[in-house]
Amino acid sequence: MLLIPEGALVLNPSAALALELADGKRTLTDIVDAIVERFDVTADRARNDFEALFDRLAQRGFILQ
């Protein structure tokens, strides 16, 4: 869960892990690799999903890219 002024965003497990791993040290490739290891998803799908997630969160000012 990500708390925001308007309420809260409930994240699915893979999105929550991606945000947890987004520490400024890991690359997107590192995060995608971790997601692929843990969840039943292809690397291409994970990369596309998380690029979109990170873009949406950055547009709303929740993260810096």
C-alpha positions as CSV (number, residue, x, y, z in Angstrom):
1,M,0.0,0.0,0.0
2,L,1.2,3.5,-0.9
3,L,-0.3,6.3,1.2
4,I,-1.0,9.4,-0.7
5,P,-2.8,12.7,0.3
6,E,-6.0,11.6,-1.5
7,G,-6.1,8.1,0.2
8,A,-4.1,5.0,-0.6
9,L,-3.0,3.0,-3.6
10,V,-3.2,-0.7,-3.2
11,L,-0.4,-2.4,-5.0
12,N,-0.3,-5.9,-6.2
13,P,2.5,-8.0,-4.9
14,S,4.8,-7.6,-8.0
15,A,4.3,-3.8,-8.0
16,A,5.0,-3.6,-4.3
17,L,8.2,-5.6,-4.8
18,A,9.2,-3.4,-7.7
19,L,8.8,-0.2,-5.6
20,E,10.7,-1.8,-2.7
21,L,13.6,-2.6,-5.0
22,A,13.6,0.9,-6.6
23,D,16.3,2.2,-4.2
24,G,18.3,4.3,-6.6
25,K,21.0,1.6,-6.8
26,R,19.2,-1.0,-8.8
27,T,18.6,-0.6,-12.5
28,L,15.2,-1.4,-14.1
29,T,16.9,-4.5,-15.5
30,D,17.8,-5.6,-11.9
31,I,14.2,-5.0,-10.8
32,V,12.7,-6.9,-13.8
33,D,15.1,-9.8,-13.2
34,A,13.9,-10.0,-9.6
35,I,10.3,-9.9,-10.6
36,V,10.8,-12.6,-13.2
37,E,12.5,-14.8,-10.6
38,R,9.6,-14.5,-8.2
39,F,6.5,-14.3,-10.3
40,D,5.2,-16.1,-13.4
41,V,5.8,-13.4,-15.9
42,T,8.1,-12.9,-18.9
43,A,10.9,-10.3,-18.8
44,D,9.3,-8.3,-21.6
45,R,5.9,-8.2,-19.9
46,A,7.5,-7.2,-16.5
47,R,9.6,-4.5,-18.2
48,N,6.6,-3.0,-20.0
49,D,4.4,-3.1,-16.9
50,F,6.9,-1.5,-14.6
51,E,8.0,1.1,-17.1
52,A,4.3,2.1,-17.3
53,L,3.9,1.9,-13.5
54,F,7.0,4.0,-12.8
55,D,5.9,6.6,-15.4
56,R,2.5,6.9,-13.9
57,L,3.9,7.3,-10.4
58,A,6.4,9.9,-11.6
59,Q,3.7,11.9,-13.4
60,R,1.8,12.1,-10.1
61,G,5.0,13.1,-8.2
62,F,5.2,9.9,-6.1
63,I,8.7,9.0,-7.3
64,L,11.5,10.6,-9.2
65,Q,12.8,9.0,-12.4
